[in-house]
Amino acid sequence: MDRITLSVKKIIFQPLKEVGAIIFPECCLFCKSELTTNEKHVCGLCELELKRTYFEEFKESSALDKLFWGRVKLEKTFALYYFNSETAIREMLHQLKYQHKEKLGIDLGKKIGLTLKQSALFSDLDALIPVPIHHKKEFIRGYNQSELLARGINSELGVSIIKNKTSKRKHTSSQTKKSNQERWENVATVFQSQDLSEYKHVALVDDVITTGSTIESLANELLKSNEHLKISVISLAFAQS
């Protein structure tokens, strides 16, 4: 598309965009106040209430590292926020999963990627693996929310995304109201993986980690195809108990 065409389109559509913003202003997902031109998805006040983990600065093991001790060997773990039902992170996760907010997922992934790029925490990664969801759920939802996060991370880190080597072969029920044991039984054998021998270090990308059962199950499956594979975890949120 040439510059003249782009200029004409800008002249035609920019006023319409501005009028649309007046009639249908973008509002904060959490408090519903109108966003300014510099705000995305949540307002500045709600953004301030989000509780960052700062795991990228930890010199010792984090609570997320310890969650998997004795369960599955992981190289590194990271989550951008602590999950708190009283802050905007709850609404962002809900909108991402159930309200078709694809742009939100990519933008949150970019935040994760920028944080990791500045810290160089995952400088040796070969690939990102979004935690797969069952194909029926992905068809209904229209996307895999973990893949959206991975796309945002990729835009900052430039690390490739593996989508066709892992899958979820069983459509499981929601983990939300299950006990730790029930969560594990729900996902223990639901994943399958193809050969990953060409990779040395991959990161599983998930939206929120609670008991860690999903990550444990998927990581164990990946290790079956490559026992020397280094596996890390990158998540948007961590629900610390």
C-alpha positions in Angstrom: 0.0 0.0 0.0 1.6 3.4 -1.1 1.9 6.5 1.1 -0.9 8.4 -0.8 -3.4 5.6 -0.1 -2.4 5.5 3.5 -2.8 9.2 3.8 -6.2 9.1 2.2 -7.3 6.3 4.6 -6.1 8.3 7.6 -8.0 11.4 6.5 -11.2 9.4 6.0 -11.1 7.0 9.0 -9.3 9.0 11.7 -12.3 11.4 12.3 -14.6 8.4 12.4 -12.4 6.7 15.0 -12.4 9.9 17.1 -16.2 10.2 16.9 -16.5 6.6 17.8 -14.3 7.1 20.9 -16.6 9.9 22.0 -19.8 7.9 21.6 -18.4 4.6 22.8 -15.4 5.5 25.0 -13.0 2.7 26.2 -13.5 2.0 29.9 -11.4 0.3 32.5 -12.2 -3.4 32.7 -12.3 -3.2 36.4 -13.6 0.1 37.7 -15.4 1.1 34.4 -14.0 4.6 34.4 -13.2 6.1 31.0 -9.6 5.5 29.9 -7.3 8.2 28.8 -5.5 8.1 25.4 -2.4 6.7 27.2 -4.2 3.9 29.1 -4.9 0.4 27.8 -7.5 -2.0 29.2 -7.3 -0.8 32.8 -6.9 2.8 34.2 -3.8 4.0 35.9 -5.3 3.7 39.4 -6.3 0.0 38.9 -2.9 -0.6 37.3 -1.2 0.6 40.5 -3.3 -1.9 42.6 -2.0 -4.8 40.6 0.5 -6.7 42.7 3.7 -7.4 40.8 5.8 -10.4 41.8 9.2 -9.1 40.7 10.3 -12.7 40.4 12.8 -11.6 37.7 14.8 -9.8 40.4 14.9 -12.7 42.9 18.3 -14.1 43.8 16.8 -17.0 45.7 14.0 -19.4 45.0 10.5 -17.8 44.7 7.2 -19.2 45.9 6.5 -20.3 42.4 9.8 -22.2 42.1 9.0 -24.0 45.4 5.5 -24.9 44.2 7.0 -27.5 41.9 9.8 -28.8 44.2 9.6 -32.6 44.4 7.0 -32.8 41.6 8.8 -32.0 38.3 12.2 -30.5 37.5 11.9 -27.0 36.1 14.7 -24.7 35.0 13.1 -21.3 35.9 9.7 -20.0 36.7 8.1 -16.5 36.3 4.8 -14.8 36.8 4.2 -11.1 36.2 1.5 -10.6 38.8 0.1 -12.3 42.0 -3.5 -13.3 41.5 -5.8 -11.3 43.7 -9.6 -11.4 43.3 -9.9 -7.8 44.7 -7.8 -6.3 41.9 -8.1 -5.9 38.1 -6.1 -9.1 37.4 -9.3 -11.1 38.1 -11.3 -9.2 35.6 -8.5 -9.2 33.0 -8.2 -13.0 33.2 -12.0 -13.4 32.9 -12.2 -11.0 29.9 -9.2 -12.9 28.3 -10.8 -16.3 28.7 -14.5 -15.6 28.2 -15.1 -12.2 26.6 -13.1 -12.6 23.3 -10.5 -9.9 24.3 -7.7 -11.1 22.0 -5.9 -7.8 22.0 -5.8 -7.9 25.8 -4.0 -11.2 25.7 -1.4 -10.0 23.2 -0.8 -6.7 25.1 -0.4 -8.6 28.4 2.1 -10.9 26.7 4.0 -7.9 25.5 4.2 -6.7 29.2 5.6 -10.0 30.2 8.1 -10.1 27.3 9.3 -6.6 28.0 9.9 -7.4 31.6 11.8 -10.6 30.7 13.9 -8.8 28.0 15.0 -6.1 30.5 16.0 -8.8 33.0 17.5 -11.3 30.5 16.0 -14.1 32.7 15.2 -16.3 29.7 18.0 -15.3 27.4 18.8 -18.9 26.3 15.2 -20.0 25.4 14.7 -22.0 22.2 10.9 -21.8 22.1 7.7 -21.0 23.8 5.0 -23.6 24.2 1.5 -22.3 25.0 -0.3 -24.7 27.4 -2.8 -26.3 24.9 -6.5 -26.4 25.4 -8.8 -29.0 23.9 -9.7 -28.3 20.2 -13.4 -28.1 21.0 -12.8 -25.4 23.6 -10.5 -23.5 21.3 -13.1 -23.6 18.5 -15.8 -22.3 20.8 -13.6 -19.6 22.3 -11.9 -18.7 19.0 -8.4 -18.8 20.4 -6.1 -20.3 23.1 -5.5 -17.5 25.6 -2.0 -18.9 26.4 -1.1 -18.6 22.7 -2.1 -14.9 22.7 0.2 -14.3 25.7 3.0 -16.2 23.8 2.5 -14.1 20.7 2.9 -10.9 22.9 6.0 -12.4 24.5 7.4 -13.4 21.1 7.0 -9.8 19.8 9.4 -8.7 22.5 11.8 -11.6 22.8 11.7 -13.0 19.3 11.5 -16.5 20.6 9.6 -18.9 18.3 6.2 -20.5 19.3 5.6 -24.2 19.1 1.9 -25.0 18.5 1.8 -28.2 16.6 3.9 -30.5 18.9 1.6 -30.6 21.9 -2.1 -31.1 22.3 -4.8 -31.8 24.9 -6.5 -35.0 24.0 -9.3 -34.8 26.6 -11.8 -32.1 27.2 -11.6 -31.6 30.9 -14.0 -29.7 33.2 -13.0 -26.4 34.8 -10.4 -26.5 37.6 -11.8 -23.5 39.4 -13.7 -25.3 42.2 -11.7 -28.5 42.5 -9.4 -29.5 45.4 -5.7 -30.0 44.7 -6.2 -33.8 44.4 -9.1 -33.3 42.0 -7.2 -30.8 39.9 -4.3 -33.3 39.5 -6.7 -36.2 38.6 -8.4 -33.9 36.1 -5.3 -33.3 34.1 -2.9 -36.1 34.9 -3.0 -37.8 31.5 -4.7 -35.3 29.2 -1.6 -34.1 27.3 0.3 -35.6 24.4 3.6 -34.5 22.8 5.5 -35.2 19.7 9.3 -35.4 19.4 11.1 -32.4 21.0 14.7 -33.7 20.7 15.7 -30.6 18.6 15.1 -28.3 21.5 17.3 -27.6 24.6 15.2 -25.1 26.6 11.5 -24.4 26.2 9.1 -22.3 28.3 5.5 -23.3 29.0 3.2 -20.3 28.8 0.1 -20.2 30.9 -2.4 -17.5 32.0 -2.6 -18.3 35.7 -1.0 -20.9 37.9 -2.8 -22.1 41.0 -1.8 -25.6 42.2 0.6 -26.2 39.3 -1.2 -29.5 38.3 -1.5 -28.5 34.6 2.1 -27.5 34.3 3.3 -30.6 36.1 1.3 -32.9 33.8 2.4 -31.2 30.6 6.1 -30.9 31.7 6.2 -34.6 32.5 4.7 -35.4 29.1 7.4 -33.3 27.3 10.2 -35.0 29.2 9.0 -38.4 27.8 10.1 -37.2 24.4 13.3 -35.6 25.5 14.5 -36.4 29.0 17.3 -33.8 28.8 14.9 -31.0 27.9 15.1 -27.9 30.1 11.6 -26.7 30.9 10.7 -23.3 32.3 7.4 -21.6 33.0 6.1 -18.2 32.1 2.7 -17.1 33.4 0.7 -13.9 33.6 -0.4 -14.6 37.2 0.3 -16.8 40.2 -2.3 -17.6 42.8 -0.1 -17.9 45.9 -1.8 -19.9 48.6 
